[in-house]
Amino acid sequence: KFFTVSFIKKDGTPRVMNARLGVKAYLKGGELPYDPEEKGLIPVYDIQKKAYRMISIDTIFDLKIGSKEYKVK
């Protein structure tokens, strides 16, 4: 499923991303040297930029999946 997430990037600017979880295509190399979950990160595939990205769970402020929208206070 595709979803739209709004979050604050590492440099402090807001970002809206159309993404997808669980994409295995376009992977290069092997395993990550760390566990993203332990660092509070979610690995996603950015549909617009056609690249893998990590989103910090703590910086998400809006999430839209299908017709449902979730806002973080």
N, C-alpha and C positions, 0 to 999 in steps of 0.2 A: 504494500500500500504506500501511496505517496502521502506526504504531509507537509505542512508549512510551519516553520518554527521561527520565532523572533527571539533573539538573545543579544547579549552584550559580548562583543569580541574581546580578545585579550588586550587590544590596544584601547579599549574603553568606548568604542563606537558601536552603535546598534546595527544589527544585521537581520534581514529577513531572508530565509533560505527555503527553497523547495527541495525536499530531500526524500530519501528512501532508506529503510533499514534492510540489512541482510543481502546487499548486492555483492555478488562474488565475481562478476565479470570485471575485467580490466585490472585485476590484482597483479602486482609485480612482486617478486621476492617471496619471502617466507612469513614467519610469524612476527608480531610486534615484540619488541624487547621488554615490554611492560604490559600489565593488565589495565586497560582503560577504565574498567569498572572501579578498580581500587583508587584511581585518581579522580573519580567523579566525572568521567568523560563518556560520551556516547559516540561511537564511530558511525558516520552516516555517509551516504553517497549524495553529493550536491548535484542535482539534476541540471541546473543552469550552467555551472562551470565544468560539468562532467569530470569531477574529481572527488576523492575521498576527503572528508573533513572530520574533525573532532569537535563536539559541542560540549561545553561544561554544563553539567546539570544545574549548578548553582546560578547560572546567568540567564536561564530561560525565563522569559516573562509572558510569552504567548505561544500557544500551540493549537493548530487546527488540523484535525484528522477527519476527512470526509465532511459531513455537515456539522460536526461537533467542534466547538471552540472552548479552549481552557485558558484562563488567565491566572497568572501567579501574582499574588499580592505582595 
